[in-house]
Structure formats: C-alpha cells, structure tokens
C-alpha cells in the first residue's frame, strides 16, 4: 500500500459543533492531517485549548472584542487574524489541501467562494452558502476544478450512494428527515413553544440555529435546495420523507427502479470522516450500528401544512433567482428573533412567507444582487418583526 502524504486542512468555525467534531476525527487520524488555520467567532477559550492541542499555523477571530481579548489574555506565536478578511485569507491559503466550512449562516458565503476560487476543495457543512448563492458556488467550483464535498449527513449519504455510479442514471433522491422535536406535537400549541423545547432535538446534538431549523423543517427545505445544486437535480427529483429513527441517512433511486441507501449511527463524525478522507475511507472506532437493536424503520409523508417552511423551500427553488436568498435571510433573522425571545415559534414561517411575497424577485441575480438581497431581506424582516408581530 502506498503511504498517503499528510493533508493540510483549515477549519472555518472550529469551535462550533461541526468544528469540534471535525477535530475529534482529526485526532483519531494518526497525524494524517496537518492543521493550518482554526477560526472562531467569539469562543476564544475553546480556541486557545484547540491551539494547544493542534498547533495551527494561524487563527482567525471574527468578533473584534474577542480578538482584542485573545491578544491580551493568550500568547500564541502563530498568526492571529481578525474578521472577514482573516477568514478569506485562511480559506484561500495556498498551502490548504482542504477547507472545512462549518460557519453558521450567510457569513459562510464569502469564505467558501474564496477557498473555491483558490482551487481548494471544500468540505461544506454550511448549507446556507448553497441555499443563498448556489448557482455561483457551483459555477466557481466547476471553473476552478475545486470539489464541494457535503458534510451534511443526508448529502454525504447521497455522495456515498453515488460512488461508482453514473449520475445520469439517477431517477430521484430521497432525503430523510427525523421530523424534529415537534413531529407529534399539537400544531395549535406552536405559539407557546419555549426556546428550550425547540432546541431539544430528539436525534442529533447540534448548534442552536440548525436545531431551530430542524424544528420548523426549514433545515430539510434548505437540504432540498442544497441537493439541487450539489447533484444537479430538479425539485421534482428530490423527495423528502420523515424517518423518525434517523438511521437511513438518505437514498438514491436509479432509472432501473433500484434504490441504494446509506445507513449508520447518528454520529456526525462518520459523514465528517468520509468528507475529510474522500474518496478514501479510513478506519475509525466510532460506535457501530446494531440493526437488531434498531429492529424497525418507519417512513412518513411530511406534513407541509403543519411545517410550511419545507414547502417554502420548494417554492423558492422553483421561483429561482434570488428567492432562495430571500428565504434564507428571512429565516436567519426570524430564528435569531425567536432565540432572543422576541417572536413566537409560529411567527417564524410568517416572517418567511411575508418576505418571499414582498421582497423584489430578481430572476438572474449577480453575486452582488445576492448580497444586496440578503442585507435588504434582513432589514425588511426585522422591520416586519418590529412593526407587526
Ligand atoms: Mg442534515
């Protein structure tokens, strides 16, 4: 067997849920990965621990106060960069072999573009990037011959099912959804849902933003749009089924009627390890799935009346242009307002449908239009929240 050389890697968002789990995979990889940059928004204490352990060449701190606090309280002889500029620098560093984008929300768009433009492969956990700017991201990826490898468990599952297959022979894909914490919750009580209840996902432990998106099924809607760009499929070729056990991570149906599925425990380190080592597989000692313990698997049609956000995503995908960027920005603003206790859980879809209806639709947006749409929709949604809700 040929000895593979080490892989240089930067992790954007190393102190978030995916970032931390990525480092756990790297720790178990017997020195195969060499860390170039680690980045955080505000969590400098955890960043300092990560520096001790992984000895990066540099770090980026996005929040200015936290950047100053880091400089004051910690000594580190590598580069300490600040803000968006720092992120772009880390993402495009010529030594990178792979950039993990685990930033939250629209803030992930520019660094991902920066990495792809530098010809760097991106392991993408930040789905908002593909939702908002999917067309550009796909074009830049193609032009620069830089791969986008999805970390998201569903798309990672599809990627695994497609290994060795002819993509033109795919009839449709089936994305599974756990259904979130409110699968069997009385819809009439959505007004009273507490933040802590919405954050309590039954299957996965994740960051706050994505946990709320999972509770509204917006997350699954985003995944439909993400799948459209990653696998070049129409909205009609992307089906969502609720699968409460979260054992089957997604499926591909081929033109001969055959279906391939990828199964596994609910452990994000498995899709992360696949993305980091793609197209190779390494041995890891993560927990194994015992089918006898699982015993039964259920599949249910999603209720888009109860969870309209899923339908909004299909609508936005069909509308095209800047509609998915409107969807994303309205959702990010609404979710933050819900987390801040300013609006009810049932107001989240109201904010999104209002923005989709009212914000100007641009059929063929430039990248600047996408950024403008994002900025405008946030202000528009905040305004709606302040005045009407
Ligand atoms: Mg997912």
Boltz pocket constraint, residues with backbone or C-beta under 6 A from the ligand:
constraints:
  - pocket:
      binder: B
      contacts: [[A, 152], [A, 153], [A, 154], [A, 223]]
      max_distance: 6.0
